[in-house]
């Protein structure tokens, strides 16, 4: 196939990545205030909309694994066109939906195709350009992923204030169309990563079954008790299947995901930090939105979360400065501290006030922007750069499970624990607080047990693809003797 007229031009490729990721990530955070309007227009129950959202989030999680498998067997840029086309189709279906079936199919396609695009488009942007461009890519990723999520509540509040939902969905479809156009203009044919690799049917099956079951169970918490068979069975069973997926990938001779290669001090600490930050931040925003929904107008409530976007932008710029230094490690720790403080500020009164939510959301934005993407780079620098796609897939799969599944559980806690919703929300927010604190404590403990001081990454050497950006010692090096099983293993080709 011929190259597009903008092939290889960094600004155009970066814009394509932004337009591909923003639609669903912003929409997933904007649904809260407009969900009742969607349900009323399409004759859906709130439970049906919750399950639809859960299945879309499950699609997002599954897409991380599917994208890696497709990259092994199919030309990646051609697949990017397929993903972009499906994302546009899904976005148009949701915006034009006149039935529940159209909305469900379209929204699940949006979730699935967003992660397919994420895993297919972002790694080439990281490794396909000179090291000098990596700073810009780091900033773009942070703003793209968390800026979009931070804007979600604002967009949802603005749209709900007009008692509609379709204009927002049509705007999302327009952005998806722009992403597809840029995918064509920047097309540059690339071969499959490893066409001779076997299809990992076990990993794909476990990912689909585990994510679908776990997210379905979490969605059922809206109308069912936690101990109900339709809730606890799929939720815990799905989580167990996801654990089995990682065990399978760790023990497989030709794994699809680089699980074994990531089992060392620095990447494990980074992944733990990302999980805790994602779970605490998304849950805290959802909890405060829910408890204040009947106290403020939709517009007023949405604007209270605008500082979160400002915090995400500030941390993205700062991250571009520190990511090539040893302060990258401290940056993640500081981010978790800001996140904990932000949650504590929002929880300082029951129910939270406008001032507390505004200040707290800004601190949460700083906290999550300083922790999740930086933690991803800590994991990525621990392996060779050609493996960054698989590293990104693992981190995004885990982050999706943490961010999108724990929030419904804590919303259930808020609704059922305590004498009223305000008291229950206060308890759930304290859980969020301790989740963020736990991420920092575990990270520091792993560094101490690994006997490692925060190193400065060798970015230029990492970009060559010949070696990791730094040495990551085996887990708990100081607590056990080094044996044959501790030898550094590069489990992914």
Secondary structure by P-SEA (a helix, b strand, c coil): cccccccccaaaaaaaaaaacaaaaaaaaacccaaaaaaaaacccaaaaaaaaaaaaaaaaaaaaaaaaaaacccaaaaaaaaaaaaaaaaaaaaacccaaaaaaaaaaaaaaaaaaaaaccccccccccccaaaaaaaaaaaaaaaaaaaaaaaaaaaaaacccaaaaaaaaaaaaaaaaaaaaabbbbcccccccccaaaaaaaaaaaaaaaaaaaaacccccccccccaaaaaaaaaaaaaaaaaaaaccccccccccccccaaaaaaaaaaaaaaaaaaaaaaaaaaacccccaaaaaacaaaaaaaaaaaaaaaaacccccaaaaaaaaaaaaaaaaaaaaaccccccaaaaaaaaaaaaaaaaacaaaaaaaaaaaccccaaaaaaaaaaaaaaaaaccaaaaaaaaaacccccaaaaaaaaaaaaaaaaaaaaaaaaaaaaaacccccccaaaaaaaccccccccccccccccccccccccccccc
